[in-house]
Amino acid sequence: MAEYNLLVWIILGALAGCLASVLVKGDGYGLIIDILIGVLGACLGGWLAHLAGISVGDGYIASVVTAILGAIALLLMLRVFKQWMR
């Protein structure tokens, strides 16, 4: 069962990362980086929702939307950080 949950996280992370990359940058960074961005974005989105007092719910759609929004926030923060480093 744990392997199934990990697989679901990877698939949802890939979906969220790919969609966020397309929305923010225009194309993806590649499958591995998109998965990483999606999974980290899901964590960030869940944390931000918790801070805002928003209940995300237990469904896949709510999880994907939260992951996409978190991944978009993560990509925007990375973009600002890249501009700041120049």
URQUI-V334288 format. One line per field, one symbol per residue. ss: DSSP state (H for helix, E for strand, L for the rest). phi: phi as a letter, one per 40 degrees, with the letter a starting at -180 (. if undefined). psi: psi as a letter, one per 20 degrees, with the letter a starting at -180 (. if undefined). Layout:
ss->???
phi->???
psi->???
This chain:
ss->LHHHHHHHHHHHHHHHHHHHHHHHLLLLLLHHHHHHHHHHHHHHHHHHHHHHLLLLLLLHHHHHHHHHHHHHHHHHHHHHHHHHHL
phi->.cccccccdcccccccccccccccbhacchdcccccccccccccccccccccgcccgbcccccccccccccccccccccccccccc
psi->hhhgggggggghgggggggggghghhrriqgghhggggghhgggggghgghikpphrirhghggggggghhggghhghgggghhi.
